[in-house]
């Protein structure tokens, strides 16, 4: 397996990890997100901590996709590739803030067990609210912008079939539009409309991941370098022939 094929496989696997970790983390977080009295109740801390671990894996995978793809993408648009790299770093940082807020609820529940203080419940609600906002900003607004950048690079470079890239070109703006609607209270993020708006971006990431794992890049960076060096090679040959 050459280096470009390996890069494609690693990137594809990381995209799969982001999907699995994000879904698992949200499912495991449900007790603390849905129960306003969690911080003063019995709690299911092990489940919530497992959710935090899943989200930490998500952060690593999110950043990993960008750092893995950057050497390939920069050959097709350095500014866009750098924007994608920085955007994924920002996305990971926002998700990390959400992790800290949820795990802080667990810490307070453990340290202040048995104390039924209305103020404590308010603090718990505040920490969950922070997570909810990071969930809207990271996996929606920033994810949408990042997907649009990556899809544009993939479409222009033809590193993957254009129909796959089109999913990202559609899904990125759509998830941002949906997040805007959630921001202004048109509907809840975890609602039928929110789920429908997220389908194209989900299809984009899954199809991209599967293609990279199974097929790799349509045109490897090695081929591009070879093409770029052809004029230089031809010039050297001409100089030798003139001698």
N, C-alpha and C positions, 0 to 999 in steps of 0.2 A: 504494500500500500504506500503510494507516494505521499509527500507532505501535504499536497492540496486535497487529496482524497481524505486523508486523516483529519484535516481541518474541517472539511465538510461534515464528516461523521461526528466529530466532537461538538460542533455547533448544533447539529440536528439533535443530538442527545440532550444538550443543554436546553434547547427549546422544549423538548418533551418534559424535562425535569421542571421547568417553570410552570407548565400547565398542571402537572400532577401536584406539585408542592403548593401552588396557589389554591387549588380546589380542596386539597386535604387540610391546609391551614385554616381556611374559612370554615370548613365543616367542624373541625376540632374546637374552634373558637366559639361556637354557637352558645354554650352555657353562659359565658361571661358577656357576650354581646346582647343576648336576649333577656337575661334576668337582671333587672335593675337592683335586686337585693343580693346579688351574688357575693358582693364584698363583705356582707355580714351574715351570709348563709353557710351551709355545710360545704358547698363548693366541690368541684371536680377538678382539682388543681392539676392532676396528672395529665388529664386530657388537654387542658389549656396549655400546659408546658409543652406537650407534644406538638400542639399547633404552633407555638412559638418556634420550635425546632424546625418545623416544616417551612415556616416563613424565613428563617435564617438560611435554609437551603435555597429557598427562592431567591433571596438577595444574591447569594453566590452565583446562582445560575444566570440571573439577569445580567450581572456584571460580566460573567463568563462569556455569554453570547457576544457581547460587544467587543471584548478584548480578543476573542478568537477570530471574529470576522474582520476586524479592523485592517490587518495587513492585506487582506484580499480587497476590501471595499475601497481603500484609499487609492488604488490604482484607477478607479473609475470616477472618483470625485472626492478629493481629499477633504474639502470643506464639509460636504454632506456626511462623509464617514466620521469625521471628527465630531460633528454635531450629534450623530447617532451614539458615538462612544460617550460623550458627555451627558447626553440625555439618559442613557441607561444607567450611568453612575448616579445621576440625580434620582432616577426612579428607584434604584436600590436604597438610596439614603432615605427617601420618603417612606418606603416600606419599613425600614429599620426603626424609624420614629414610631410607627404604628405598633411594632413588636414591643418596644419599650413601654408604651402606654398600657398595653394589655397585660404584660407581665408585672407591671407595677400594681395593677389591681390584685393579682395573686399575692404579691408580697404584702400588701396592706391587709388582705384578708387573713393571711397566716399570722402576721404579727399582732393584729388587733382582734383575734378571734374572740367571740362572745360579747363584744362591745356593740350594742345596737344604738348607734349614734346617727341621727339624720344627716349630720354633716358628713359623716363617712360615706353614706350612700350618695350624697351630692358629689363627693370627690370621685367615687367610682363612676358615676355617670359622666363626669367631666373627662376622665381618662378614656372611657369608651368613645365619647364624642370625638376626641383627638384621633383615635383609631379610625373612626368612620370617615373623617375628613381626609386622612392619609390614604384610605382605601379609595376615595373618590379621586384624589389628585394623582396618586401613583399609578394604579392599574387602570386608569381611565384617561385623564387628560394627558399625562406624560407618556403613557403607553401608546395612546393614539398618535401623538406627535412622533414618537420613535418609530412606530410601525410605518408611518407615512414616509419618513426619511429612508428607512431600509427598503421599503417597497419601491421607492423611486430609484434607488441605486440598483436594485435587482432588475427592474424593468429596463433601465437604460443600458445596463451591462449585459443583459441576457444570461446572467449566471444561473438563473432558473427559468423555466418556461414562463412566458409573459402572463398567461392566465392566472398563475399562482401569485405573481406580483400584483395583478389587478385586484385580487382579494384584499391585499394590504392597502392599496390605494383607495379602495372603497371603505374598508373597515376602520382605517385610522381616523379619517374625518367623521365617520358615523359615530364612533365611540366618544369622540370629543363633543359632538353635537348632543349625544345622549347625556354625557356628563354635565353639559351646560343646562340641559332641561332639569336634571336632578338638582343642580346647584340652585335653581330658581323655584324648586318645589313643584315641578310639574308632575313628577312621579318619583317613587322610591327607587334607589339604585338596584336593590334586589327585588325587582318586580317583573311581570311579564314583558313590559316594554323595554326595561333595561336589559333583560336577557336576550330579547330579539335583536337589540342594537349591538350586543356583544358577539352575536353569532359569526358575522363576517371576520372579525379580528381573530376569533377562535379558529375558524376554518383556515385563515391565512397562516397562523403560526403552526398549526398541526400539519397542513399540507407542505409548508416549507420544511418543517422538521423531517417529515417522511421522505421528501424528495432528496434532501441533503444526505440522509442516512443511506438511502437505497441507490441513488444515482450519483450524488456528488454535484459539483459545479458543472454547468454546461461548457464553460470555457475557463480553464484554470489560469491562475495568475502566471504560472510558468509559461503558458502559451503566449500570454500577453507580452511578457518580458522578451520572449523569443521574437515576436513580431516587431517590438520596439527596437530591438537590436539589429534587425535585418539591414536597415540602411547603413548602419555603422560597419557591419560585416561586409556589405557590398563595397563600401568605400575602401576598406582595407584590401580586399581582393583586387580592386582596380589599381591601387597603388603598387601592389606586388606585380601585377601583370604589366604595368608600365615600365617596371624595372627590367 
